[in-house]
Amino acid sequence: MAIRVALAGDTMLGRGVAAEIAASGPHGLFSGGVPDVFAEADLALLNLECCVSDRGRPWDPLGKPFHFRAPPAAVEALADLGVDCVTLANNHALDYGPDALADTLDILRGAGIRTVGAGAELTEAREPAVLEAGDTRVAVVGVTDHPSDFAAGPGRPGVAHADLHERVPDDLVRQIRELRDEASVVVVMPHWGPNMTREPPHYVRRAARTLVDAGASLVAGSSAHVFHGVDWPVMFDMGDFIDDYIVDEMLRNDLGLLFLVTVDGGGPSRIEAVPLRLDFARTRRAEGSDRAWIIERFVAACRPFGADVTVERDRLVVDAPP
């Protein structure tokens, strides 16, 4: 039986978004048909780029400029969309320290949302989530290549950190291989590479191939804050989903994509991308010139990888190669 998985990139519910939640509540952040797209999916996954808590103090290593903390009510916005699992493997999960991370895990669990990529100690941070849709079992793995000072360790809270610059660590390769015996679909959600780049760096491309060779059915990356192209079955970067960020007029980080992936027979067969417009602390479907810019950019981003993009109604479609 074919299932559909919704995937979204960096979801930042702190700072200006948190202020919007305090003023108007958590239920109006996504409009213009965005919830309708999630309603088409059997499972929904995203990268939660903040902690969820009202405790903690800002992490204070030298040079960390941004700290993102969402209020506990923010989880209702994710529940409204039907989010099943989030990855916390990123550079903001520990922004307000271990107490806030512990709250994040508890609050999400209380809302029925699974987590990967962070935990109270190393084993929990690396633990995958295995989700079920119909007769399909989907394993989700979250990992980040930065920052190293957020890394979980034995008895130490933090994120699932893996230095991907030289090679993919053997334990991550082994984990993916073993998960293929437990689940028919393995989704790896790496947080990798620098911010605000038009294309994935060489080491990310190399790491992506290793993940696929190890058995990843789909790789869905984040970190750049702008979407990159598809090198089947790799979505190098899904871009941003909601935030309050300053807009780069060239890279247009206020324009994004929401992905719907059809999985049939143990692997992805089609990727549909829905154009988005990110206003300040709100997200809606893109229209007009915004939509045209997204189409042009996505086609150009996919071209170097030999991925053909077709436009079908309101979707940008990449089918599995024959």
C-alpha angles and dihedrals in degrees: 000000000000118000132188125227122198115212128187132181132224109359110189114183098169136089109014092010090051089052089052090051090050091051102040108010131251100280103079103052094102122047142137094075098312094122088048090060091052089049089063091061130088091204133019128203133176144163109256104210098194143041121258112223147096092226138075138053129260116280105249113202113142112276102016103134103175131056120182123196124165123201118250090254089066090079087071089067089058092045090052089059093048095243110182102184139008131196115227094185098120144094096277106050091093097037091122098031136254096312092058090046090052090051090049092055093046095046094048091046090051090054092052093252117137121220135209133178101042138055151145090282140359100281093051092046091055096043113118124221118234112205129186130216114174105313094335121104115203120194117202125200125187124197137159133201093207149091104020093195089064092058117129117232140178102310092353124110118231148095135311098263124189126172102226098172098096102019141335108269115255093236091058092049090049092049092054092048092051093048091058086068091052102041135029092222127041117192116191116197108193123184100210146149133025129307125265102018127145095218139016116273120244095260092054091052091050093047091049092057091050091052091050092046089051090058108273108154091198134009115203112183137190142178106091095084088224127074122256132198133279124255099181119282091007125088097190095197130001094197124217127329103186133352147126097243130147109259121241104217092210101043094035099212086178089073119070149151136248112206131217113189122194112214117196129168096359100313144058116277103174138022118202119189121200116204115239137195116211111206120181105301092340136083131205139160114287120243140182117353092001091057091046091053091050093050093050093046096047093048090051093046092052097044097080089057095050093247112147115215121204127187114230113179105299096348138087106217132202114182125201112267114258 
